[in-house]
Amino acid sequence: MEDNEIDSPPALLIKYSDVRNALYKHRTLGARKHVDVLQSVRLWMGTIREEGGKSVFDEDVTRLDGKHYMIAWATPFQIKVHF
């Protein structure tokens, strides 16, 4: 065995953050409609509207710095309950 080889099982080399990141990626893949965030939001807003809900996505806010978004939505269930 060389000096730079590790004698531990590979499972001990996995860190908590590696597992957390893998689980987060797995959970969020189903919520993504597109890899581009803006396109994904547009698609979600369209889906909400098609299902009878209301949605707003102000892209002018996004153009200011590319980091902030103004998004509002109400699903058909929320509209039915609150109005």
C-alpha atoms as an extended CHARMM CRD file, in Angstrom:
* protein
*
        83  EXT
         1         1  MET       CA              0.0000000000        0.0000000000        0.0000000000  PROA      1               0.0000000000
         2         2  GLU       CA              1.2910000000        3.4680000000       -0.8720000000  PROA      2               0.0000000000
         3         3  ASP       CA              1.6880000000        6.2080000000        1.7030000000  PROA      3               0.0000000000
         4         4  ASN       CA             -1.0230000000        8.4190000000        0.1580000000  PROA      4               0.0000000000
         5         5  GLU       CA             -3.7220000000        5.6950000000        0.0480000000  PROA      5               0.0000000000
         6         6  ILE       CA             -6.4320000000        5.7740000000        2.6850000000  PROA      6               0.0000000000
         7         7  ASP       CA             -7.1410000000        2.6340000000        4.6700000000  PROA      7               0.0000000000
         8         8  SER       CA            -10.7730000000        3.5750000000        5.4220000000  PROA      8               0.0000000000
         9         9  PRO       CA            -13.8490000000        2.2420000000        3.6260000000  PROA      9               0.0000000000
        10        10  PRO       CA            -15.1170000000        4.6080000000        0.9090000000  PROA      10              0.0000000000
        11        11  ALA       CA            -18.3880000000        5.1560000000        2.7840000000  PROA      11              0.0000000000
        12        12  LEU       CA            -16.5020000000        7.0100000000        5.5210000000  PROA      12              0.0000000000
        13        13  LEU       CA            -15.2650000000        9.5480000000        2.9700000000  PROA      13              0.0000000000
        14        14  ILE       CA            -18.8100000000       10.7850000000        2.2430000000  PROA      14              0.0000000000
        15        15  LYS       CA            -19.5750000000       14.0130000000        4.0580000000  PROA      15              0.0000000000
        16        16  TYR       CA            -22.9130000000       15.1970000000        5.4230000000  PROA      16              0.0000000000
        17        17  SER       CA            -22.9840000000       18.0440000000        2.8900000000  PROA      17              0.0000000000
        18        18  ASP       CA            -22.5530000000       15.5560000000        0.0110000000  PROA      18              0.0000000000
        19        19  VAL       CA            -25.6370000000       13.6420000000        1.1100000000  PROA      19              0.0000000000
        20        20  ARG       CA            -27.6220000000       16.8300000000        1.7680000000  PROA      20              0.0000000000
        21        21  ASN       CA            -26.7430000000       18.2090000000       -1.6700000000  PROA      21              0.0000000000
        22        22  ALA       CA            -27.6800000000       14.9540000000       -3.3960000000  PROA      22              0.0000000000
        23        23  LEU       CA            -31.0480000000       14.8120000000       -1.6060000000  PROA      23              0.0000000000
        24        24  TYR       CA            -31.7590000000       18.4720000000       -2.3650000000  PROA      24              0.0000000000
        25        25  LYS       CA            -30.9950000000       17.9460000000       -6.0450000000  PROA      25              0.0000000000
        26        26  HSD       CA            -33.2320000000       14.8760000000       -6.1510000000  PROA      26              0.0000000000
        27        27  ARG       CA            -36.1450000000       16.7460000000       -4.4960000000  PROA      27              0.0000000000
        28        28  THR       CA            -35.8840000000       19.8440000000       -6.6560000000  PROA      28              0.0000000000
        29        29  LEU       CA            -35.5650000000       18.0790000000      -10.0130000000  PROA      29              0.0000000000
        30        30  GLY       CA            -39.3030000000       17.3880000000      -10.0010000000  PROA      30              0.0000000000
        31        31  ALA       CA            -40.1050000000       21.0520000000       -9.4330000000  PROA      31              0.0000000000
        32        32  ARG       CA            -37.9540000000       22.2610000000      -12.3080000000  PROA      32              0.0000000000
        33        33  LYS       CA            -39.6520000000       22.6750000000      -15.6430000000  PROA      33              0.0000000000
        34        34  HSD       CA            -36.4910000000       23.9950000000      -17.3250000000  PROA      34              0.0000000000
        35        35  VAL       CA            -32.8210000000       24.3390000000      -16.3570000000  PROA      35              0.0000000000
        36        36  ASP       CA            -32.9840000000       28.1190000000      -16.8650000000  PROA      36              0.0000000000
        37        37  VAL       CA            -34.6210000000       29.6580000000      -13.7830000000  PROA      37              0.0000000000
        38        38  LEU       CA            -36.5020000000       32.3600000000      -15.6770000000  PROA      38              0.0000000000
        39        39  GLN       CA            -37.8670000000       29.9040000000      -18.2210000000  PROA      39              0.0000000000
        40        40  SER       CA            -38.8520000000       27.5110000000      -15.4390000000  PROA      40              0.0000000000
        41        41  VAL       CA            -40.7760000000       30.2820000000      -13.6370000000  PROA      41              0.0000000000
        42        42  ARG       CA            -42.5310000000       31.2930000000      -16.8710000000  PROA      42              0.0000000000
        43        43  LEU       CA            -43.5790000000       27.6810000000      -17.4470000000  PROA      43              0.0000000000
        44        44  TRP       CA            -44.8740000000       27.3270000000      -13.8620000000  PROA      44              0.0000000000
        45        45  MET       CA            -46.8550000000       30.5490000000      -14.1430000000  PROA      45              0.0000000000
        46        46  GLY       CA            -48.3900000000       29.2650000000      -17.3740000000  PROA      46              0.0000000000
        47        47  THR       CA            -49.2890000000       25.9540000000      -15.7420000000  PROA      47              0.0000000000
        48        48  ILE       CA            -50.9870000000       27.7240000000      -12.8440000000  PROA      48              0.0000000000
        49        49  ARG       CA            -53.0160000000       29.8720000000      -15.2550000000  PROA      49              0.0000000000
        50        50  GLU       CA            -53.9870000000       26.8260000000      -17.3580000000  PROA      50              0.0000000000
        51        51  GLU       CA            -55.2840000000       25.1130000000      -14.2260000000  PROA      51              0.0000000000
        52        52  GLY       CA            -57.5400000000       28.0860000000      -13.4270000000  PROA      52              0.0000000000
        53        53  GLY       CA            -55.2650000000       29.9290000000      -11.0360000000  PROA      53              0.0000000000
        54        54  LYS       CA            -53.8340000000       33.4150000000      -11.1840000000  PROA      54              0.0000000000
        55        55  SER       CA            -50.1630000000       34.2920000000      -11.5000000000  PROA      55              0.0000000000
        56        56  VAL       CA            -47.8900000000       37.2730000000      -12.0010000000  PROA      56              0.0000000000
        57        57  PHE       CA            -44.2080000000       37.2850000000      -12.8680000000  PROA      57              0.0000000000
        58        58  ASP       CA            -42.7010000000       40.7650000000      -13.2390000000  PROA      58              0.0000000000
        59        59  GLU       CA            -39.6310000000       40.3330000000      -15.4160000000  PROA      59              0.0000000000
        60        60  ASP       CA            -38.7340000000       44.0370000000      -15.2120000000  PROA      60              0.0000000000
        61        61  VAL       CA            -37.5650000000       43.4760000000      -11.6320000000  PROA      61              0.0000000000
        62        62  THR       CA            -35.3190000000       40.6420000000      -12.8260000000  PROA      62              0.0000000000
        63        63  ARG       CA            -33.6110000000       42.8620000000      -15.3730000000  PROA      63              0.0000000000
        64        64  LEU       CA            -32.3610000000       45.2220000000      -12.6580000000  PROA      64              0.0000000000
        65        65  ASP       CA            -29.7360000000       42.8820000000      -11.2610000000  PROA      65              0.0000000000
        66        66  GLY       CA            -30.6450000000       39.3420000000      -12.3260000000  PROA      66              0.0000000000
        67        67  LYS       CA            -30.9550000000       38.1860000000       -8.7180000000  PROA      67              0.0000000000
        68        68  HSD       CA            -34.3950000000       39.3460000000       -7.5920000000  PROA      68              0.0000000000
        69        69  TYR       CA            -37.8080000000       38.2140000000       -8.7800000000  PROA      69              0.0000000000
        70        70  MET       CA            -41.3310000000       39.4410000000       -8.2030000000  PROA      70              0.0000000000
        71        71  ILE       CA            -43.6670000000       36.4640000000       -8.3110000000  PROA      71              0.0000000000
        72        72  ALA       CA            -47.2380000000       36.0670000000       -7.0770000000  PROA      72              0.0000000000
        73        73  TRP       CA            -49.6910000000       33.2380000000       -7.5830000000  PROA      73              0.0000000000
        74        74  ALA       CA            -52.8950000000       31.7640000000       -6.2750000000  PROA      74              0.0000000000
        75        75  THR       CA            -54.0030000000       28.2440000000       -7.1170000000  PROA      75              0.0000000000
        76        76  PRO       CA            -57.6570000000       27.4910000000       -7.9340000000  PROA      76              0.0000000000
        77        77  PHE       CA            -58.0150000000       25.9800000000       -4.4530000000  PROA      77              0.0000000000
        78        78  GLN       CA            -56.7410000000       29.1610000000       -2.7910000000  PROA      78              0.0000000000
        79        79  ILE       CA            -59.0360000000       31.3320000000       -4.9100000000  PROA      79              0.0000000000
        80        80  LYS       CA            -62.0290000000       29.1480000000       -4.0060000000  PROA      80              0.0000000000
        81        81  VAL       CA            -61.2710000000       29.2160000000       -0.2620000000  PROA      81              0.0000000000
        82        82  HSD       CA            -60.4370000000       32.9000000000        0.1090000000  PROA      82              0.0000000000
        83        83  PHE       CA            -62.8800000000       34.5910000000       -2.2610000000  PROA      83              0.0000000000
